[in-house]
Amino acid sequence: MQRRTSGEFLYLTTTGRVSGLPREIEIWYLEANSRYYLLSEGGRKANWVRNIEKNARVKVSVGKRAFAGTARVVDEKRDAKTYALAHRLGKQKYDWDSGLPVEIIPDTSPPG
């Protein structure tokens, strides 16, 4: 279980848009202002992005933290500031800044 708790990757669980089943991916992530950002290399064609567009509720596991949240695709025209932030963070952390940004906002209420 070392790789799961290292914090190097984020594990994102979406709900399959067709099957309704949980779908988990392992992906690099960025973090700022208590939010998480992912860059989809496949843009809107990526299955996980398509799942989010159908159902924004997600589960996340990163390092020793696990939480539920709401995800959204960041639109470059409507939210240029967040779009630029995600790319800037990607460039700083991974020297990679291409892809469609997805923002994850953790739930603030305690699990229950």
Secondary structure by P-SEA (a helix, b strand, c coil): ccccccccbbbbbbcccccccbbbbbbbbcccccbbbbbcccccccaaaaaaaacccbbbbcccbbbbbbbbbbbccccaaaaaaaaaaaaaaccccccbbbbbbccccccc
